Every structure is written in C-alpha cells, then in structure tokens.
Amino acid sequence: MLPCSFALSNPCIHLRRLSSTVPKAIYRIDTRKIGEREQYGDVHVLRDGRTIRYEIADEKDVDLITEQFVDGFVKHTNIVHAMNATHDDLREHTYELTRGILPSRGTLLGFYENKLACFRLVRYVQHDDIVKMYGPLSKPGDPTPVPSFPDDYGTLIDAVPLNNFPARVVTVLLTVMEQQLGKFLPLDVKNLAFGEAVNVHAAFQKQDLGTHISALSEKLAVENGCNYIANITVATASSRIAAKKGFRVLYSMPYNKFYVHGKLIFQNLNDGATAANLNLGKLA
C-alpha cells in the first residue's frame, strides 16, 4: 500500500483536568522507558508551562501511533465524514500505513510526561526509490506535466485488498495522486520527505504544537538528506496551512469528478473543500 497524507488534530478527548467541569478523557500512554528512543531537539516549554520532549519513532511505536491516528482521522477528516466511516473501517488501513512509514525514522513523537501529545508522521524516500514510489522523474526539456485521473474509480477501489469500502476509497484517492508525483518534482530533487500526517491531542490545542513539531521534523529531514517535502491535503484547513508554509500546489484532484461506479462519493463536504491537493515545499 502506498503512503498517504492527512493533516489531523483533536484526536482524543481532554484528560488533563483544567477545571471542575472538564471530564476525564483518553491519552495514549507510552510504556517505553526514556532513552529507548533517540531524543531530538530541545525540551519545548508551552505557554501554559507544560513541557514536551521529542523522540524519533521506530517500528515498536506502531500501536501507540495507530490508535491516536485513526481516532483523529475518523473525527476530523472531511472525506471520512462524507462516508460515515468508523474506527473499525479504517484501523487496518491506518495500522499498515503507519507500519510502513516508521522504518525510515522520519517520524517525531511529542510527549508530555508519558502521554502522547502529538506526532508528525514522515516518510523518507531516497532518490533512487522515487521512481518506484512516485513514477518517472522529468528530464530537462520535457513538456510541462499534466495530472491524469480516471473517469471512474470503481474498478481500482474494488481491487484494493481491504475489507472496508471507506478504507479502499481513501487508499485509491491518495495512491492515484501519489503515483504520478515523480514527473512534477524539480530536477534538483535529492531525497524526498513525504509528510503523511500531523496530529495534536485535544489537550494541547492552541499551543502551536503542530507548527513546532512540523518545523522540527523538517529540520530532521534536511539532516537526512531531503531537500523537498511533499504532502497531500484533503481538507480546507490543511490546504490553508500548506499555503501559509509556502508550499506550492503541484496538482489537484477535484471531488466533483470522483465517481465510483457512476456515483459521486464526495458532495458538499463539511468543510467546503472541493479538491485534494498534492503540495510541495522546499527544505532549507
């Protein structure tokens, strides 16, 4: 399964009791000892005084990440809402996606004490693997590339080896976008980082954690030889964030042309989004 990308937030209910009226809720608890993972960056002091430490995720973290990832995915992603998808619909897809990304060591976890406060899921693609993942690269003198999308996605969706229709739809939507990225990449691309997801726990909203962990993960990507970072944004808010960061939209997939056996799947999305965008940013 090829990777995909989402900008997520508010994955869980608030656990930390900020007032007597705020109920308890759920954190994902890290059971590993400090020092088992490589720590990265300085301790981050939030405006309210809480401190966040950052660590580089590895293959042992797939379960820790998956539950928070799928929770945010289901609660806050427009295309998921449009299909009335449940946690069970998307858990297998999200688990396999996470499991495939962690070996590249581009994912950062942010912890408050032993609680998962945030993460940014990033895949590194070495230059020699770009063609395998994203199709042929352009050459000097090639014409301006044009994206190509099927008139109907039904046959592709039927062929995905997952049990749940929403998971198959998400897989196809994002794979069709990613598999033609290569020809849109700049000629000077070295290694490519692909930002798969940003997730901030509800208890840490409005603390600029998403901005901070994104910047930190991009610094880590540069240290690992990446000079560009790509992502797919499916929602209005995530596309706005990408634009604010200076990312360029390489191409878009319009939702009003996403037919599955003649039926439009995404109509009047709850955030007003009209297309999914493939974005690219230059890393300093």
C-alpha positions in Angstrom: 0.0 0.0 0.0 1.4 3.4 -0.9 1.5 6.1 1.7 -1.0 8.8 2.1 -1.1 12.1 4.0 -3.6 13.8 6.3 -3.5 16.8 8.5 -5.2 15.8 11.7 -6.0 17.4 15.0 -8.0 17.0 18.2 -7.7 13.2 18.2 -8.9 12.5 21.7 -11.0 13.9 24.5 -9.1 16.0 27.1 -7.7 14.1 30.0 -5.9 16.8 32.0 -8.5 18.4 34.3 -8.3 22.2 33.6 -11.5 22.9 35.5 -14.0 21.1 37.6 -16.4 21.0 34.6 -13.9 19.2 32.2 -14.4 15.4 32.3 -11.6 12.9 32.2 -10.7 11.5 28.8 -8.1 9.5 27.0 -4.4 9.8 26.4 -2.2 7.2 24.6 0.3 6.2 27.3 3.9 5.4 26.4 5.1 2.3 28.2 8.7 2.5 27.0 11.5 4.0 29.1 13.0 7.3 28.4 16.2 6.6 26.5 14.9 3.7 24.4 14.3 6.0 21.5 16.6 8.7 20.2 15.6 12.1 21.6 15.6 15.0 19.2 15.6 18.8 19.7 15.3 20.7 22.9 12.6 20.3 25.5 9.7 22.5 24.4 8.1 24.7 27.0 4.5 25.5 26.2 2.8 28.8 27.0 1.0 27.2 29.9 4.2 25.8 31.4 3.9 22.2 30.3 7.0 20.7 28.7 7.1 18.5 25.6 10.1 16.2 24.8 10.5 14.9 21.2 11.7 11.5 20.2 12.2 9.7 16.9 9.7 6.9 16.5 10.7 3.4 15.5 8.9 0.2 14.5 7.9 -0.5 18.1 5.6 2.5 18.1 3.1 1.4 15.5 0.4 0.6 18.1 0.9 3.8 20.1 0.6 5.9 17.0 -2.2 4.0 15.2 -5.0 4.5 17.8 -4.4 8.2 18.1 -4.0 8.5 14.3 -7.3 6.6 13.5 -9.2 8.5 16.2 -8.3 11.9 14.7 -8.8 10.6 11.2 -12.4 9.5 11.9 -13.3 12.6 14.0 -11.9 15.3 11.9 -11.3 14.3 8.3 -13.8 15.6 5.8 -13.7 12.7 3.3 -14.1 10.3 6.2 -17.2 12.1 7.5 -18.6 12.0 4.0 -18.5 8.2 4.0 -19.7 7.9 7.7 -16.6 5.8 8.3 -15.9 4.3 11.7 -12.7 3.4 13.6 -13.1 -0.2 12.6 -13.4 0.8 9.0 -10.1 2.5 9.0 -8.0 0.8 11.7 -6.3 -1.8 9.4 -5.5 0.8 6.7 -4.0 3.2 9.3 -2.0 0.5 11.0 -0.5 -0.7 7.8 0.2 2.8 6.7 2.0 3.6 10.0 3.9 0.3 10.0 5.3 1.1 6.5 6.4 4.6 7.4 8.2 4.1 10.7 11.4 2.3 9.4 12.5 5.4 7.6 13.0 7.1 11.0 11.4 10.4 9.9 8.5 10.4 12.4 8.7 12.5 15.6 6.7 11.9 18.7 6.0 14.6 21.3 5.4 13.5 24.9 4.1 15.3 27.9 5.4 13.1 30.7 4.4 9.6 29.5 1.5 10.8 27.4 1.5 11.2 23.6 0.8 14.8 23.0 1.5 15.0 19.2 3.2 13.3 16.3 4.3 14.0 12.8 4.4 11.0 10.6 7.0 11.5 7.8 8.4 9.0 5.3 11.8 9.5 3.7 12.2 8.3 0.1 15.7 8.0 -1.2 16.4 9.4 -4.6 16.9 6.0 -6.2 13.5 4.9 -4.9 11.5 7.9 -6.1 10.6 6.3 -9.4 9.4 3.1 -7.8 7.2 5.1 -5.4 6.0 8.0 -7.5 6.7 7.3 -11.1 9.2 8.6 -13.6 11.1 11.9 -13.0 11.0 14.7 -15.5 14.1 15.4 -17.6 15.4 18.8 -18.9 13.3 19.8 -21.9 10.3 17.7 -21.1 6.9 19.4 -21.6 5.0 20.7 -18.5 3.5 17.6 -16.8 -0.3 17.2 -16.6 -2.0 15.1 -14.0 -4.2 12.2 -15.1 -7.2 10.8 -13.3 -9.6 8.0 -14.2 -13.2 8.9 -15.2 -14.4 6.4 -12.7 -12.5 4.9 -9.7 -14.8 1.9 -9.1 -12.5 -0.8 -10.6 -9.5 0.5 -8.7 -11.4 0.6 -5.5 -12.8 -2.9 -6.0 -9.2 -4.2 -6.4 -7.8 -2.9 -3.1 -7.3 -5.9 -0.7 -9.0 -4.3 2.3 -12.4 -5.4 3.8 -14.0 -1.9 4.3 -15.2 0.3 1.5 -14.1 3.6 3.1 -10.5 2.3 3.6 -10.4 1.2 -0.1 -11.7 4.7 -1.2 -9.1 6.5 0.8 -6.3 4.2 -0.4 -7.2 4.8 -4.1 -7.8 8.5 -3.8 -4.3 9.1 -2.3 -2.5 6.4 -4.3 -3.8 7.8 -7.6 -2.4 11.2 -6.6 0.9 10.0 -5.4 1.8 7.6 -8.2 2.3 10.4 -10.7 4.2 12.8 -8.4 7.6 11.9 -9.9 7.1 13.9 -13.1 6.2 17.0 -11.1 9.3 17.0 -8.9 12.0 19.6 -9.5 15.1 18.5 -11.4 17.3 19.1 -8.4 15.4 16.8 -6.0 17.7 14.7 -3.9 15.9 12.6 -1.2 12.2 13.4 -0.7 10.4 13.7 2.6 6.6 13.0 2.5 4.6 14.4 5.3 1.9 11.8 6.0 0.1 13.3 9.0 0.3 15.9 11.7 -1.7 15.0 14.9 -2.1 17.1 18.1 -4.0 15.8 21.1 -7.1 17.9 22.1 -5.5 18.8 25.4 -2.6 20.6 23.6 -4.6 22.6 21.0 -3.8 26.4 20.6 -0.2 25.8 21.8 1.3 25.9 18.3 2.4 22.3 18.8 1.6 21.4 15.2 3.7 24.2 13.9 6.6 23.4 16.2 6.7 19.6 15.5 6.4 20.2 11.8 9.3 22.6 11.8 11.3 20.2 13.9 10.6 17.2 11.6 11.6 19.3 8.6 14.9 20.1 10.2 15.4 16.3 10.8 14.5 15.7 7.2 17.2 18.1 6.0 19.7 16.3 8.2 18.7 13.1 6.5 19.5 14.5 3.0 16.0 15.6 2.0 15.7 18.9 0.1 11.9 18.8 -0.6 8.9 17.7 1.3 5.6 16.8 -0.2 2.1 16.1 1.2 -1.5 15.6 0.2 -4.1 17.8 1.8 -7.7 16.7 1.6 -9.3 19.4 3.8 -9.7 23.2 3.6 -7.8 23.8 6.8 -4.8 21.6 5.9 -4.6 23.1 2.4 -4.6 26.6 4.0 -1.7 25.6 6.4 0.3 24.2 3.5 -0.1 27.5 1.6 0.8 29.5 4.6 4.0 27.5 4.9 4.9 28.4 1.3 4.1 25.0 -0.2 3.2 25.0 -3.9 0.2 23.1 -5.2 1.5 20.8 -7.9 -1.9 19.4 -8.9 -5.4 18.8 -7.6 -7.9 16.1 -7.7 -11.5 17.6 -7.9 -14.0 15.9 -5.7 -16.8 16.6 -8.1 -15.2 14.1 -10.5 -14.6 11.3 -8.0 -17.1 8.8 -9.4 -17.3 5.2 -8.0 -19.3 3.0 -10.4 -21.1 6.1 -11.6 -21.9 7.6 -8.2 -20.3 10.7 -6.7 -18.8 9.9 -3.3 -17.8 13.4 -2.1 -20.5 16.0 -2.3 -20.9 19.1 -0.1 -18.1 18.2 2.2 -18.5 19.6 5.7 -15.5 22.0 5.4 -16.4 23.2 1.9 -13.3 21.6 0.3 -13.6 21.0 -3.4 -10.4 19.1 -4.2 -7.4 17.2 -2.7 -4.1 18.9 -3.3 -0.6 17.5 -3.8 1.7 20.1 -2.3 5.5 20.6 -2.4 7.8 22.6 -0.2 11.5 23.4 -0.4 13.5 22.5 2.6 16.2 24.9 3.7 
